[in-house]
Amino acid sequence: MLVYAGHVLTKVPAVVTGLTLQNRVLASSMYPSVHMSVEGFWKFMTLALNSLIFLLMGFAVRIDMQLAYMAMLLSRFVVVTGVTTK
């Protein structure tokens, strides 16, 4: 347990330091056009990695849960669009 706690505790200061220095370093050492490009790249990477995480989570969900989810989405579609039979 102590090995695991030490493993986690070595990463926490690195993340805190990175978050603290991020705005200062980016604002002072880059041209505005480079700053916008870097910011756009990281926004794209965030979107891509979040999509990958949710895709992998979807593969881990059992089939019956996926069917229940699809049924829920279909019922939402029917309610929102107002599809009725006459």
C-alpha positions in Angstrom: 0.0 0.0 0.0 2.8 2.4 0.8 4.4 1.7 -2.6 1.2 2.6 -4.3 0.8 5.8 -2.3 4.3 6.8 -3.1 3.7 6.1 -6.8 0.7 8.4 -6.8 2.3 11.1 -4.6 5.2 11.5 -7.1 2.7 12.5 -9.9 0.6 14.9 -7.9 3.3 17.6 -7.5 4.2 17.4 -11.2 0.5 18.0 -12.2 0.1 20.8 -9.7 3.3 22.5 -10.9 2.3 22.1 -14.5 -1.1 23.6 -13.9 0.4 26.5 -11.9 3.0 27.4 -14.5 0.9 26.8 -17.6 -0.6 30.2 -18.0 2.5 32.1 -17.0 4.8 30.3 -19.4 2.3 30.2 -22.3 1.5 33.9 -21.9 5.0 35.2 -21.7 7.1 32.9 -24.0 4.9 32.5 -27.2 3.7 34.7 -30.0 -0.1 35.1 -30.0 -0.5 33.1 -33.2 1.6 30.2 -31.7 -0.4 30.4 -28.5 -3.7 30.1 -30.4 -2.3 27.1 -32.4 -1.1 25.3 -29.3 -4.4 26.0 -27.5 -6.4 24.7 -30.5 -4.2 21.6 -30.6 -4.8 20.8 -27.0 -8.6 21.4 -27.3 -8.6 18.9 -30.2 -6.6 16.4 -28.2 -9.0 16.8 -25.2 -12.0 16.1 -27.5 -10.3 13.1 -29.2 -9.2 11.5 -26.0 -12.5 12.0 -24.2 -14.2 10.4 -27.3 -11.8 7.5 -27.1 -12.5 7.0 -23.4 -16.2 7.0 -23.9 -15.9 4.6 -26.8 -13.8 2.2 -24.8 -16.3 2.5 -21.9 -19.1 1.6 -24.4 -17.2 -1.5 -25.4 -17.0 -2.6 -21.8 -20.8 -2.3 -21.2 -22.6 -5.5 -21.5 -25.0 -6.1 -24.4 -28.2 -6.0 -22.3 -27.2 -2.6 -21.0 -26.6 -1.4 -24.6 -30.0 -2.6 -25.6 -31.6 -0.8 -22.6 -29.7 2.4 -23.6 -30.8 2.2 -27.2 -34.4 1.7 -26.0 -34.1 4.8 -23.8 -32.7 6.8 -26.7 -35.6 5.7 -29.0 -38.2 6.6 -26.4 -36.5 10.0 -26.0 -36.6 10.5 -29.8 -40.3 9.6 -29.9 -41.2 12.0 -27.1 -39.1 14.9 -28.3 -40.1 14.7 -32.0 -43.7 14.0 -31.2 -44.0 11.0 -33.3 -47.5 9.6 -33.0 -49.6 7.0 -34.7 -52.9 8.0 -36.1 
